[in-house]
């Protein structure tokens, strides 16, 4: 066995077996080998020099955005339900966007103090940390839509409540009435059109 090494700028140092691979040096110092020995996964599988520089093996596995007849083992990346691909071209980015049913935007997290009271929920998913150390806070629920979520936490320790009030005739836990959260109290609510907030 005659193991040799080759330094390829931008790719690092590779080794090859001169007796197995029929390595050939080119004037620019690049070695071409015919195959990767099964017992040596670190060997440089195959590189060659073309007009554009190093050319990778065409029968390797590649993920592409459109069919290329030159590649024999390509996998084409396609859009599934609720997924959009935006290909910004060579040298650019491939943006994967999610949308549609089942995709929920991240929760809006915020801190509320008595000066913010009363505060009315506006988003589809909010998490509120209510600091009641200097006074009580009222949180008004918006008119609910199925799937809306809200988490309200009284993180105060001074004995002041957070009052959670329903929108007009909507229900909280089956009742059209406000809920009071004492110190360190918490409520997690999800809205359903018929049942209200639970």
N, CA, C and O atoms as a DFTB+ gen file, in Angstrom:
792 C
 N C O
     1  1       0.850      -1.188       0.000
     2  2       0.000       0.000       0.000
     3  2       0.883       1.235       0.000
     4  3       1.866       1.309       0.738
     5  1       0.528       2.202      -0.831
     6  2       1.291       3.441      -0.885
     7  2       0.331       4.605      -0.668
     8  3      -0.219       5.164      -1.617
     9  1       0.141       4.959       0.608
    10  2      -0.762       6.060       0.941
    11  2      -0.065       7.384       0.645
    12  3       1.060       7.624       1.084
    13  1      -0.743       8.222      -0.094
    14  2      -0.219       9.539      -0.386
    15  2      -1.253      10.583       0.038
    16  3      -2.433      10.274       0.209
    17  1      -0.795      11.805       0.203
    18  2      -1.653      12.887       0.656
    19  2      -1.605      14.034      -0.344
    20  3      -0.593      14.274      -1.004
    21  1      -2.731      14.733      -0.435
    22  2      -2.786      15.874      -1.330
    23  2      -3.525      17.024      -0.637
    24  3      -4.587      16.820      -0.049
    25  1      -2.971      18.206      -0.710
    26  2      -3.606      19.407      -0.145
    27  2      -4.348      20.114      -1.268
    28  3      -3.747      20.502      -2.270
    29  1      -5.672      20.284      -1.096
    30  2      -6.477      20.984      -2.088
    31  2      -7.010      22.256      -1.430
    32  3      -7.776      22.175      -0.470
    33  1      -6.621      23.415      -1.924
    34  2      -7.054      24.683      -1.315
    35  2      -8.563      24.750      -1.161
    36  3      -9.309      24.481      -2.102
    37  1      -9.002      25.109       0.027
    38  2     -10.431      25.234       0.290
    39  2     -11.101      23.932       0.671
    40  3     -12.249      23.935       1.114
    41  1     -10.402      22.813       0.506
    42  2     -11.001      21.516       0.808
    43  2     -10.229      20.751       1.869
    44  3     -10.790      19.851       2.493
    45  1      -8.969      21.076       2.095
    46  2      -8.188      20.405       3.119
    47  2      -7.262      19.347       2.550
    48  3      -6.985      19.313       1.351
    49  1      -6.787      18.479       3.443
    50  2      -5.847      17.421       3.063
    51  2      -6.621      16.120       2.862
    52  3      -7.430      15.736       3.706
    53  1      -6.369      15.447       1.746
    54  2      -6.998      14.163       1.456
    55  2      -5.917      13.121       1.246
    56  3      -4.797      13.443       0.849
    57  1      -6.264      11.863       1.518
    58  2      -5.300      10.794       1.271
    59  2      -5.878       9.826       0.246
    60  3      -7.094       9.711       0.093
    61  1      -4.991       9.142      -0.443
    62  2      -5.418       8.131      -1.407
    63  2      -4.367       7.040      -1.462
    64  3      -3.207       7.254      -1.110
    65  1      -4.789       5.871      -1.908
    66  2      -3.892       4.713      -2.013
    67  2      -3.439       4.610      -3.460
    68  3      -4.222       4.257      -4.342
    69  1      -2.195       4.914      -3.694
    70  2      -1.662       4.930      -5.049
    71  2      -1.789       3.571      -5.732
    72  3      -1.998       3.505      -6.943
    73  1      -1.665       2.486      -4.962
    74  2      -1.709       1.154      -5.575
    75  2      -3.122       0.718      -5.913
    76  3      -3.324      -0.062      -6.843
    77  1      -4.120       1.222      -5.153
    78  2      -5.510       0.844      -5.403
    79  2      -6.209       1.783      -6.367
    80  3      -7.045       1.362      -7.167
    81  1      -5.861       3.050      -6.284
    82  2      -6.680       4.063      -6.930
    83  2      -6.104       4.634      -8.213
    84  3      -6.734       5.478      -8.850
    85  1      -4.919       4.189      -8.601
    86  2      -4.321       4.721      -9.823
    87  2      -4.303       6.247      -9.808
    88  3      -4.705       6.896     -10.773
    89  1      -3.832       6.798      -8.707
    90  2      -3.821       8.249      -8.569
    91  2      -2.959       8.912      -9.621
    92  3      -1.886       8.417      -9.967
    93  1      -3.420       9.998     -10.110
    94  2      -2.677      10.744     -11.113
    95  2      -2.587      12.205     -10.684
    96  3      -3.593      12.821     -10.333
    97  1      -1.389      12.745     -10.717
    98  2      -1.220      14.152     -10.390
    99  2      -1.311      14.981     -11.659
   100  3      -0.792      14.604     -12.709
   101  1      -1.975      16.104     -11.539
   102  2      -2.041      17.034     -12.656
   103  2      -1.100      18.189     -12.355
   104  3      -0.619      18.337     -11.232
   105  1      -0.852      18.976     -13.334
   106  2       0.123      20.048     -13.170
   107  2      -0.262      21.030     -12.069
   108  3       0.598      21.696     -11.493
   109  1      -1.552      21.114     -11.780
   110  2      -1.988      22.046     -10.741
   111  2      -2.038      21.382      -9.373
   112  3      -2.498      21.997      -8.411
   113  1      -1.573      20.137      -9.266
   114  2      -1.466      19.476      -7.969
   115  2      -2.705      18.747      -7.513
   116  3      -2.753      18.303      -6.366
   117  1      -3.730      18.600      -8.371
   118  2      -4.943      17.890      -7.982
   119  2      -4.830      16.430      -8.381
   120  3      -4.363      16.114      -9.475
   121  1      -5.255      15.542      -7.500
   122  2      -5.211      14.110      -7.789
   123  2      -6.605      13.612      -8.120
   124  3      -7.578      14.034      -7.495
   125  1      -6.713      12.729      -9.083
   126  2      -7.994      12.107      -9.415
   127  2      -7.904      10.636      -9.064
   128  3      -6.938       9.971      -9.437
   129  1      -8.908      10.108      -8.343
   130  2      -8.962       8.691      -8.041
   131  2     -10.265       8.145      -8.584
   132  3     -11.256       8.870      -8.670
   133  1     -10.274       6.885      -8.949
   134  2     -11.419       6.305      -9.637
   135  2     -12.580       6.002      -8.710
   136  3     -13.732       6.114      -9.128
   137  1     -12.319       5.624      -7.464
   138  2     -13.401       5.252      -6.569
   139  2     -12.949       5.390      -5.122
   140  3     -11.767       5.596      -4.850
   141  1     -13.893       5.275      -4.199
   142  2     -13.575       5.293      -2.780
   143  2     -13.448       3.867      -2.279
   144  3     -14.415       3.111      -2.376
   145  1     -12.300       3.463      -1.745
   146  2     -12.196       2.105      -1.194
   147  2     -13.183       1.919      -0.054
   148  3     -13.370       2.830       0.753
   149  1     -13.818       0.757       0.026
   150  2     -14.820       0.493       1.067
   151  2     -14.209       0.569       2.457
   152  3     -14.904       0.877       3.425
   153  1     -12.903       0.289       2.563
   154  2     -12.269       0.274       3.883
   155  2     -11.652       1.610       4.266
   156  3     -10.993       1.698       5.302
   157  1     -11.844       2.641       3.473
   158  2     -11.227       3.928       3.777
   159  2     -12.162       5.069       3.388
   160  3     -12.030       5.631       2.301
   161  1     -13.114       5.419       4.269
   162  2     -14.094       6.459       3.937
   163  2     -13.493       7.857       3.859
   164  3     -14.150       8.779       3.375
   165  1     -12.246       8.035       4.329
   166  2     -11.649       9.366       4.333
   167  2     -10.951       9.718       3.024
   168  3     -10.528      10.858       2.831
   169  1     -10.830       8.749       2.134
   170  2     -10.106       9.007       0.901
   171  2     -10.863      10.009       0.042
   172  3     -12.093      10.056       0.087
   173  1     -10.162      10.793      -0.721
   174  2     -10.786      11.706      -1.674
   175  2     -11.432      10.856      -2.763
   176  3     -10.744      10.161      -3.511
   177  1     -12.759      10.919      -2.845
   178  2     -13.461      10.013      -3.740
   179  2     -13.110      10.273      -5.191
   180  3     -12.652       9.371      -5.893
   181  1     -13.320      11.490      -5.643
   182  2     -12.979      11.824      -7.012
   183  2     -13.111      13.326      -7.206
   184  3     -14.160      13.902      -6.918
   185  1     -12.074      13.948      -7.684
   186  2     -12.182      15.339      -8.095
   187  2     -11.472      15.503      -9.413
   188  3     -10.559      14.744      -9.737
   189  1     -11.873      16.460     -10.149
   190  2     -11.231      16.737     -11.416
   191  2     -11.205      18.241     -11.584
   192  3     -11.805      18.971     -10.796
   193  1     -10.524      18.697     -12.591
   194  2     -10.433      20.126     -12.833
   195  2     -11.165      20.456     -14.127
   196  3     -10.941      19.843     -15.170
   197  1     -12.053      21.453     -14.023
   198  2     -12.736      21.935     -15.210
   199  2     -12.524      23.426     -15.295
   200  3     -11.732      23.995     -14.545
   201  1     -13.227      24.052     -16.202
   202  2     -13.062      25.487     -16.399
   203  2     -13.432      26.269     -15.151
   204  3     -12.872      27.333     -14.885
   205  1     -14.403      25.721     -14.368
   206  2     -14.873      26.447     -13.187
   207  2     -14.172      25.998     -11.912
   208  3     -14.509      26.477     -10.830
   209  1     -13.211      25.095     -12.013
   210  2     -12.524      24.639     -10.811
   211  2     -12.890      23.204     -10.471
   212  3     -13.123      22.397     -11.371
   213  1     -12.943      22.875      -9.187
   214  2     -13.221      21.503      -8.757
   215  2     -14.635      21.093      -9.137
   216  3     -15.580      21.859      -8.945
   217  1     -14.783      19.896      -9.669
   218  2     -16.085      19.356     -10.046
   219  2     -16.384      18.169      -9.138
   220  3     -15.605      17.216      -9.136
   221  1     -17.468      18.176      -8.368
   222  2     -17.787      17.049      -7.494
   223  2     -18.294      15.866      -8.305
   224  3     -18.677      16.039      -9.462
   225  1     -18.306      14.669      -7.728
   226  2     -18.792      13.499      -8.454
   227  2     -20.263      13.645      -8.814
   228  3     -21.067      14.048      -7.973
   229  1     -20.624      13.325     -10.045
   230  2     -21.992      13.524     -10.518
   231  2     -22.948      12.447     -10.033
   232  3     -24.164      12.635     -10.087
   233  1     -22.418      11.314      -9.557
   234  2     -23.305      10.249      -9.088
   235  2     -23.452      10.229      -7.568
   236  3     -23.974       9.265      -7.008
   237  1     -22.992      11.298      -6.893
   238  2     -23.226      11.424      -5.451
   239  2     -24.669      11.867      -5.225
   240  3     -25.337      12.312      -6.158
   241  1     -25.154      11.746      -3.979
   242  2     -26.518      12.161      -3.676
   243  2     -26.596      13.669      -3.438
   244  3     -25.835      14.207      -2.634
   245  1     -27.512      14.357      -4.132
   246  2     -27.677      15.795      -3.989
   247  2     -29.157      16.128      -3.795
   248  3     -30.030      15.462      -4.352
   249  1     -29.428      17.163      -3.001
   250  2     -30.784      17.699      -2.900
   251  2     -30.824      18.946      -3.774
   252  3     -30.034      19.871      -3.587
   253  1     -31.750      18.964      -4.732
   254  2     -31.829      20.062      -5.680
   255  2     -33.241      20.631      -5.694
   256  3     -34.171      20.006      -5.183
   257  1     -33.404      21.820      -6.283
   258  2     -34.735      22.438      -6.358
   259  2     -35.416      22.190      -7.692
   260  3     -36.607      22.461      -7.845
   261  1     -34.666      21.676      -8.655
   262  2     -35.261      21.315      -9.940
   263  2     -34.434      20.200     -10.555
   264  3     -33.269      20.015     -10.202
   265  1     -35.037      19.458     -11.476
   266  2     -34.378      18.294     -12.078
   267  2     -33.180      18.746     -12.906
   268  3     -33.249      19.716     -13.660
   269  1     -32.073      18.008     -12.741
   270  2     -30.866      18.246     -13.528
   271  2     -30.451      16.920     -14.138
   272  3     -30.094      15.990     -13.414
   273  1     -30.493      16.821     -15.460
   274  2     -30.245      15.545     -16.141
   275  2     -28.830      15.026     -15.924
   276  3     -28.587      13.833     -16.102
   277  1     -27.889      15.888     -15.543
   278  2     -26.502      15.468     -15.360
   279  2     -26.305      14.672     -14.072
   280  3     -25.437      13.802     -13.996
   281  1     -27.117      14.977     -13.063
   282  2     -26.988      14.292     -11.772
   283  2     -27.823      13.016     -11.789
   284  3     -29.015      13.046     -12.095
   285  1     -27.191      11.905     -11.460
   286  2     -27.886      10.618     -11.572
   287  2     -28.568      10.178     -10.281
   288  3     -29.408       9.279     -10.315
   289  1     -28.232      10.787      -9.143
   290  2     -28.816      10.382      -7.872
   291  2     -29.420      11.570      -7.132
   292  3     -29.368      11.623      -5.904
   293  1     -29.988      12.515      -7.857
   294  2     -30.532      13.714      -7.236
   295  2     -31.855      13.434      -6.523
   296  3     -32.568      12.490      -6.864
   297  1     -32.171      14.259      -5.540
   298  2     -33.470      14.267      -4.870
   299  2     -34.011      15.688      -5.006
   300  3     -33.365      16.644      -4.576
   301  1     -35.190      15.827      -5.600
   302  2     -35.754      17.149      -5.826
   303  2     -36.565      17.579      -4.612
   304  3     -37.476      16.866      -4.191
   305  1     -36.243      18.733      -4.050
   306  2     -36.961      19.295      -2.914
   307  2     -38.236      19.958      -3.424
   308  3     -38.174      20.888      -4.228
   309  1     -39.395      19.483      -2.960
   310  2     -40.668      20.027      -3.421
   311  2     -41.479      20.547      -2.241
   312  3     -41.184      20.244      -1.085
   313  1     -42.500      21.331      -2.551
   314  2     -43.333      21.938      -1.528
   315  2     -44.428      20.972      -1.095
   316  3     -45.115      20.389      -1.934
   317  1     -44.588      20.804       0.206
   318  2     -45.708      20.042       0.742
   319  2     -46.816      21.006       1.158
   320  3     -46.724      22.216       0.953
   321  1     -47.857      20.440       1.743
   322  2     -48.986      21.259       2.185
   323  2     -48.537      22.263       3.244
   324  3     -47.900      21.889       4.229
   325  1     -48.867      23.533       3.041
   326  2     -48.533      24.566       4.007
   327  2     -47.087      25.011       3.974
   328  3     -46.637      25.735       4.862
   329  1     -46.336      24.575       2.930
   330  2     -44.923      24.940       2.824
   331  2     -44.697      25.670       1.505
   332  3     -45.193      25.245       0.462
   333  1     -43.957      26.754       1.552
   334  2     -43.615      27.508       0.350
   335  2     -42.096      27.616       0.257
   336  3     -41.432      27.971       1.231
   337  1     -41.543      27.303      -0.934
   338  2     -40.113      27.441      -1.174
   339  2     -39.871      28.658      -2.062
   340  3     -40.519      28.822      -3.096
   341  1     -38.941      29.499      -1.652
   342  2     -38.556      30.648      -2.474
   343  2     -37.074      30.524      -2.786
   344  3     -36.228      30.682      -1.906
   345  1     -36.767      30.238      -4.055
   346  2     -35.386      30.052      -4.496
   347  2     -34.860      31.386      -5.009
   348  3     -35.348      31.905      -6.013
   349  1     -33.866      31.939      -4.324
   350  2     -33.313      33.230      -4.707
   351  2     -32.119      33.126      -5.644
   352  3     -31.344      34.073      -5.779
   353  1     -31.972      31.969      -6.295
   354  2     -30.969      31.826      -7.339
   355  2     -29.586      31.462      -6.834
   356  3     -29.321      31.461      -5.632
   357  1     -28.703      31.151      -7.788
   358  2     -27.335      30.743      -7.470
   359  2     -26.644      31.795      -6.614
   360  3     -26.708      32.990      -6.900
   361  1     -25.988      31.335      -5.569
   362  2     -25.307      32.246      -4.665
   363  2     -26.228      32.929      -3.680
   364  3     -25.772      33.674      -2.813
   365  1     -27.550      32.677      -3.808
   366  2     -28.527      33.287      -2.910
   367  2     -28.997      32.300      -1.853
   368  3     -28.262      31.393      -1.463
   369  1     -30.206      32.485      -1.402
   370  2     -30.748      31.643      -0.340
   371  2     -31.973      30.883      -0.829
   372  3     -32.620      31.278      -1.798
   373  1     -32.278      29.795      -0.149
   374  2     -33.516      29.058      -0.357
   375  2     -34.328      29.225       0.915
   376  3     -33.931      28.743       1.976
   377  1     -35.471      29.912       0.813
   378  2     -36.276      30.235       1.984
   379  2     -37.453      29.265       2.062
   380  3     -38.196      29.099       1.095
   381  1     -37.618      28.628       3.218
   382  2     -38.729      27.719       3.456
   383  2     -39.700      28.413       4.405
   384  3     -39.341      28.739       5.537
   385  1     -40.936      28.641       3.942
   386  2     -41.945      29.326       4.749
   387  2     -43.086      28.376       5.067
   388  3     -43.470      27.554       4.235
   389  1     -43.629      28.493       6.277
   390  2     -44.741      27.662       6.718
   391  2     -45.985      28.520       6.848
   392  3     -45.924      29.659       7.311
   393  1     -47.117      27.961       6.435
   394  2     -48.374      28.686       6.536
   395  2     -49.515      27.689       6.531
   396  3     -49.307      26.491       6.339
   397  1     -50.732      28.195       6.745
   398  2     -51.907      27.338       6.636
   399  2     -52.302      26.707       7.950
   400  3     -51.752      27.030       9.003
   401  1     -53.278      25.787       7.877
   402  2     -53.830      25.133       9.062
   403  2     -52.740      24.383       9.814
   404  3     -51.884      23.734       9.213
   405  1     -52.785      24.483      11.126
   406  2     -51.827      23.772      11.951
   407  2     -50.560      24.548      12.241
   408  3     -49.770      24.140      13.092
   409  1     -50.346      25.669      11.545
   410  2     -49.163      26.484      11.778
   411  2     -49.556      27.650      12.676
   412  3     -50.399      28.471      12.313
   413  1     -48.942      27.715      13.840
   414  2     -49.296      28.743      14.819
   415  2     -48.109      29.681      15.018
   416  3     -46.981      29.238      15.234
   417  1     -48.377      30.967      14.942
   418  2     -47.323      31.952      15.176
   419  2     -46.889      31.886      16.645
   420  3     -47.687      31.526      17.510
   421  1     -45.636      32.231      16.928
   422  2     -45.174      32.210      18.317
   423  2     -46.006      33.141      19.203
   424  3     -46.568      34.133      18.739
   425  1     -46.067      32.794      20.480
   426  2     -46.817      33.618      21.425
   427  2     -46.171      34.990      21.585
   428  3     -44.950      35.133      21.533
   429  1     -47.024      35.993      21.779
   430  2     -46.544      37.333      22.116
   431  2     -46.448      37.395      23.639
   432  3     -47.459      37.283      24.331
   433  1     -45.252      37.570      24.152
   434  2     -45.016      37.585      25.599
   435  2     -44.767      39.028      26.043
   436  3     -43.948      39.735      25.455
   437  1     -45.478      39.452      27.082
   438  2     -45.277      40.827      27.558
   439  2     -45.512      40.921      29.064
   440  3     -46.119      40.037      29.668
   441  1     -45.020      42.011      29.660
   442  2     -45.178      42.283      31.086
   443  2     -46.148      43.450      31.232
   444  3     -46.057      44.445      30.512
   445  1     -47.076      43.314      32.174
   446  2     -48.049      44.370      32.429
   447  2     -47.927      44.838      33.873
   448  3     -47.662      44.049      34.781
   449  1     -48.126      46.151      34.066
   450  2     -48.108      46.765      35.390
   451  2     -49.418      47.528      35.554
   452  3     -50.149      47.701      34.578
   453  1     -49.732      47.990      36.766
   454  2     -51.005      48.688      36.976
   455  2     -51.235      49.862      36.017
   456  3     -52.381      50.165      35.686
   457  1     -50.186      50.514      35.576
   458  2     -50.357      51.638      34.648
   459  2     -50.916      51.178      33.301
   460  3     -51.475      51.984      32.558
   461  1     -50.771      49.898      32.982
   462  2     -51.297      49.365      31.716
   463  2     -52.765      48.962      31.833
   464  3     -53.405      48.655      30.828
   465  1     -53.285      48.961      33.022
   466  2     -54.644      48.467      33.274
   467  2     -55.702      49.532      32.982
   468  3     -55.507      50.698      33.326
   469  1     -56.824      49.150      32.351
   470  2     -57.129      47.811      31.867
   471  2     -56.441      47.537      30.530
   472  3     -56.307      48.426      29.690
   473  1     -56.009      46.290      30.353
   474  2     -55.371      45.874      29.102
   475  2     -56.285      44.888      28.405
   476  3     -56.815      43.975      29.039
   477  1     -56.478      45.064      27.090
   478  2     -57.323      44.156      26.319
   479  2     -56.467      43.286      25.410
   480  3     -55.646      43.785      24.641
   481  1     -56.671      41.981      25.511
   482  2     -55.976      41.022      24.653
   483  2     -56.288      41.347      23.193
   484  3     -57.438      41.628      22.855
   485  1     -55.275      41.312      22.327
   486  2     -55.498      41.587      20.903
   487  2     -55.016      40.453      19.996
   488  3     -55.541      40.283      18.896
   489  1     -54.028      39.679      20.440
   490  2     -53.442      38.644      19.587
   491  2     -54.152      37.312      19.675
   492  3     -55.083      37.137      20.461
   493  1     -53.701      36.373      18.860
   494  2     -54.275      35.024      18.876
   495  2     -53.615      34.134      19.922
   496  3     -54.156      33.086      20.275
   497  1     -52.446      34.543      20.420
   498  2     -51.767      33.776      21.476
   499  2     -50.896      34.752      22.256
   500  3     -49.868      35.217      21.762
   501  1     -51.317      35.054      23.476
   502  2     -50.564      35.980      24.317
   503  2     -50.242      35.342      25.662
   504  3     -51.029      34.570      26.211
   505  1     -49.078      35.680      26.171
   506  2     -48.671      35.292      27.523
   507  2     -48.349      36.588      28.267
   508  3     -47.476      37.352      27.856
   509  1     -49.064      36.822      29.363
   510  2     -48.924      38.069      30.108
   511  2     -48.377      37.816      31.512
   512  3     -48.934      37.020      32.268
   513  1     -47.298      38.491      31.849
   514  2     -46.759      38.487      33.207
   515  2     -47.236      39.785      33.862
   516  3     -46.800      40.871      33.478
   517  1     -48.113      39.676      34.831
   518  2     -48.726      40.850      35.458
   519  2     -48.095      41.111      36.818
   520  3     -48.260      40.323      37.750
   521  1     -47.371      42.223      36.926
   522  2     -46.705      42.600      38.174
   523  2     -47.658      43.486      38.980
   524  3     -47.817      44.671      38.687
   525  1     -48.281      42.903      39.986
   526  2     -49.293      43.616      40.779
   527  2     -48.743      44.165      42.086
   528  3     -49.515      44.518      42.977
   529  1     -47.445      44.242      42.215
   530  2     -46.864      44.695      43.486
   531  2     -47.285      46.110      43.859
   532  3     -47.306      46.456      45.040
   533  1     -47.621      46.931      42.867
   534  2     -48.022      48.312      43.185
   535  2     -49.505      48.578      42.919
   536  3     -49.943      49.728      42.964
   537  1     -50.281      47.529      42.643
   538  2     -51.706      47.728      42.415
   539  2     -52.326      46.605      41.598
   540  3     -51.625      45.785      41.006
   541  1     -53.653      46.586      41.579
   542  2     -54.384      45.549      40.842
   543  2     -54.342      45.823      39.329
   544  3     -54.096      46.947      38.891
   545  1     -54.587      44.776      38.557
   546  2     -54.586      44.873      37.090
   547  2     -55.822      44.158      36.556
   548  3     -56.192      43.093      37.049
   549  1     -56.458      44.752      35.545
   550  2     -57.580      44.108      34.862
   551  2     -57.167      43.754      33.438
   552  3     -56.639      44.589      32.704
   553  1     -57.413      42.514      33.065
   554  2     -57.148      42.040      31.702
   555  2     -58.487      41.697      31.061
   556  3     -59.210      40.830      31.553
   557  1     -58.816      42.369      29.971
   558  2     -60.052      42.099      29.236
   559  2     -59.776      41.149      28.073
   560  3     -58.908      41.415      27.241
   561  1     -60.509      40.051      28.018
   562  2     -60.373      39.136      26.898
   563  2     -61.010      39.744      25.656
   564  3     -62.027      40.430      25.750
   565  1     -60.420      39.496      24.501
   566  2     -61.015      39.957      23.247
   567  2     -62.159      39.029      22.857
   568  3     -62.346      37.982      23.476
   569  1     -62.915      39.400      21.849
   570  2     -63.914      38.497      21.296
   571  2     -63.169      37.297      20.730
   572  3     -62.364      37.439      19.810
   573  1     -63.432      36.131      21.270
   574  2     -62.642      34.961      20.933
   575  2     -62.931      34.388      19.553
   576  3     -64.020      34.555      19.003
   577  1     -61.913      33.700      19.004
   578  2     -62.048      32.902      17.784
   579  2     -61.452      31.542      18.099
   580  3     -60.474      31.445      18.840
   581  1     -62.036      30.495      17.541
   582  2     -61.586      29.142      17.863
   583  2     -60.075      29.014      17.693
   584  3     -59.520      29.349      16.646
   585  1     -59.426      28.525      18.739
   586  2     -57.974      28.347      18.722
   587  2     -57.198      29.451      19.405
   588  3     -56.004      29.291      19.657
   589  1     -57.848      30.582      19.718
   590  2     -57.152      31.649      20.448
   591  2     -56.684      31.122      21.802
   592  3     -57.368      30.322      22.441
   593  1     -55.508      31.581      22.231
   594  2     -54.952      31.134      23.509
   595  2     -54.422      32.324      24.301
   596  3     -53.923      33.297      23.736
   597  1     -54.540      32.224      25.611
   598  2     -53.967      33.255      26.464
   599  2     -53.529      32.619      27.782
   600  3     -54.226      31.772      28.341
   601  1     -52.377      33.040      28.259
   602  2     -51.895      32.659      29.584
   603  2     -51.681      33.943      30.371
   604  3     -51.001      34.858      29.907
   605  1     -52.261      34.007      31.560
   606  2     -52.148      35.201      32.393
   607  2     -51.582      34.783      33.744
   608  3     -52.090      33.852      34.370
   609  1     -50.538      35.463      34.194
   610  2     -49.847      35.117      35.430
   611  2     -49.781      36.347      36.327
   612  3     -49.356      37.421      35.901
   613  1     -50.206      36.174      37.571
   614  2     -50.019      37.234      38.568
   615  2     -48.693      36.945      39.257
   616  3     -48.607      36.058      40.107
   617  1     -47.659      37.697      38.888
   618  2     -46.347      37.456      39.485
   619  2     -46.060      38.406      40.649
   620  3     -44.915      38.560      41.076
   621  1     -47.116      39.037      41.150
   622  2     -46.959      39.920      42.294
   623  2     -47.002      39.170      43.620
   624  3     -47.402      38.007      43.682
   625  1     -46.584      39.855      44.673
   626  2     -46.571      39.263      46.023
   627  2     -47.132      40.231      47.066
   628  3     -46.866      40.084      48.259
   629  1     -47.912      41.225      46.614
   630  2     -48.395      42.268      47.533
   631  2     -49.883      42.139      47.853
   632  3     -50.456      43.035      48.473
   633  1     -50.513      41.048      47.447
   634  2     -51.921      40.857      47.768
   635  2     -52.890      41.515      46.801
   636  3     -54.083      41.586      47.094
   637  1     -52.420      41.995      45.663
   638  2     -53.301      42.603      44.665
   639  2     -53.666      41.584      43.585
   640  3     -52.831      40.790      43.152
   641  1     -54.931      41.626      43.162
   642  2     -55.415      40.647      42.192
   643  2     -55.219      41.092      40.751
   644  3     -55.090      42.279      40.449
   645  1     -55.201      40.073      39.854
   646  2     -55.386      40.294      38.418
   647  2     -56.805      39.828      38.124
   648  3     -57.153      38.680      38.400
   649  1     -57.619      40.707      37.568
   650  2     -58.990      40.351      37.200
   651  2     -59.039      40.073      35.702
   652  3     -58.659      40.916      34.890
   653  1     -59.512      38.883      35.349
   654  2     -59.642      38.479      33.947
   655  2     -61.122      38.574      33.593
   656  3     -61.946      37.850      34.152
   657  1     -61.456      39.467      32.668
   658  2     -62.864      39.743      32.351
   659  2     -63.220      39.228      30.954
   660  3     -62.446      39.415      30.016
   661  1     -64.379      38.583      30.804
   662  2     -64.797      38.082      29.489
   663  2     -65.275      39.215      28.593
   664  3     -65.590      40.310      29.060
   665  1     -65.323      38.930      27.304
   666  2     -65.847      39.884      26.337
   667  2     -67.367      39.722      26.254
   668  3     -67.852      38.656      25.873
   669  1     -68.106      40.747      26.600
   670  2     -69.586      40.769      26.597
   671  2     -70.156      39.488      27.200
   672  3     -69.987      39.252      28.397
   673  1     -70.832      38.647      26.395
   674  2     -71.530      37.470      26.946
   675  2     -70.708      36.189      26.864
   676  3     -71.229      35.108      27.136
   677  1     -69.438      36.290      26.497
   678  2     -68.628      35.071      26.384
   679  2     -68.373      34.461      27.762
   680  3     -68.467      35.137      28.786
   681  1     -68.046      33.163      27.759
   682  2     -67.883      32.402      28.995
   683  2     -66.410      32.156      29.310
   684  3     -65.580      31.992      28.416
   685  1     -66.111      32.136      30.614
   686  2     -64.818      31.681      31.109
   687  2     -65.105      30.496      32.023
   688  3     -65.800      30.634      33.029
   689  1     -64.567      29.331      31.669
   690  2     -64.852      28.110      32.436
   691  2     -66.348      27.874      32.570
   692  3     -66.817      27.424      33.615
   693  1     -67.099      28.176      31.517
   694  2     -68.528      27.890      31.495
   695  2     -69.420      28.943      32.122
   696  3     -70.636      28.760      32.184
   697  1     -68.845      30.044      32.588
   698  2     -69.632      31.074      33.273
   699  2     -69.303      32.445      32.691
   700  3     -68.145      32.747      32.404
   701  1     -70.340      33.276      32.519
   702  2     -70.113      34.641      32.051
   703  2     -69.799      35.529      33.251
   704  3     -70.634      36.310      33.707
   705  1     -68.567      35.386      33.750
   706  2     -68.147      36.139      34.935
   707  2     -66.634      36.267      34.926
   708  3     -65.932      35.465      34.311
   709  1     -66.144      37.287      35.618
   710  2     -64.701      37.519      35.698
   711  2     -64.040      36.497      36.619
   712  3     -64.693      35.880      37.461
   713  1     -62.730      36.333      36.439
   714  2     -61.918      35.463      37.286
   715  2     -60.879      36.322      37.986
   716  3     -60.306      37.224      37.375
   717  1     -60.632      36.052      39.258
   718  2     -59.616      36.779      40.016
   719  2     -58.422      35.871      40.270
   720  3     -58.576      34.734      40.716
   721  1     -57.222      36.391      39.980
   722  2     -55.986      35.647      40.240
   723  2     -55.233      36.347      41.360
   724  3     -54.863      37.516      41.240
   725  1     -55.010      35.625      42.444
   726  2     -54.237      36.181      43.551
   727  2     -52.743      36.076      43.276
   728  3     -52.322      35.699      42.183
   729  1     -51.947      36.417      44.295
   730  2     -50.491      36.341      44.158
   731  2     -50.064      34.978      43.619
   732  3     -50.501      33.939      44.112
   733  1     -49.210      34.998      42.607
   734  2     -48.654      33.797      41.970
   735  2     -49.724      32.932      41.300
   736  3     -49.482      31.768      40.980
   737  1     -50.898      33.507      41.095
   738  2     -51.957      32.787      40.402
   739  2     -51.718      32.775      38.903
   740  3     -51.025      33.640      38.367
   741  1     -52.301      31.781      38.226
   742  2     -52.103      31.628      36.781
   743  2     -53.349      31.010      36.180
   744  3     -54.009      30.174      36.798
   745  1     -53.664      31.441      34.943
   746  2     -54.761      30.824      34.213
   747  2     -54.344      30.665      32.750
   748  3     -53.787      31.584      32.151
   749  1     -54.622      29.488      32.184
   750  2     -54.364      29.200      30.769
   751  2     -55.706      28.977      30.100
   752  3     -56.462      28.095      30.508
   753  1     -56.013      29.761      29.080
   754  2     -57.310      29.683      28.426
   755  2     -57.169      29.460      26.928
   756  3     -56.292      30.030      26.278
   757  1     -58.056      28.612      26.388
   758  2     -58.154      28.385      24.948
   759  2     -59.613      28.581      24.566
   760  3     -60.510      28.153      25.293
   761  1     -59.856      29.226      23.426
   762  2     -61.234      29.554      23.036
   763  2     -61.775      28.578      22.003
   764  3     -61.087      28.167      21.068
   765  1     -63.064      28.218      22.218
   766  2     -63.814      27.421      21.228
   767  2     -65.163      28.104      21.067
   768  3     -65.763      28.536      22.052
   769  1     -65.646      28.205      19.828
   770  2     -66.796      29.057      19.532
   771  2     -68.016      28.750      20.385
   772  3     -68.660      29.673      20.885
   773  1     -68.346      27.491      20.562
   774  2     -69.545      27.127      21.313
   775  2     -69.323      27.164      22.828
   776  3     -70.194      27.608      23.576
   777  1     -68.161      26.699      23.271
   778  2     -67.913      26.542      24.712
   779  2     -67.296      27.767      25.361
   780  3     -67.358      27.910      26.582
   781  1     -66.701      28.654      24.572
   782  2     -66.073      29.843      25.164
   783  2     -64.632      29.568      25.571
   784  3     -63.948      28.731      24.982
   785  1     -64.184      30.297      26.600
   786  2     -62.804      30.201      27.111
   787  2     -62.704      29.136      28.188
   788  3     -63.466      29.159      29.155
   789  1     -61.784      28.215      28.036
   790  2     -61.518      27.194      29.056
   791  2     -60.030      27.054      29.252
   792  3     -59.588      26.246      30.068
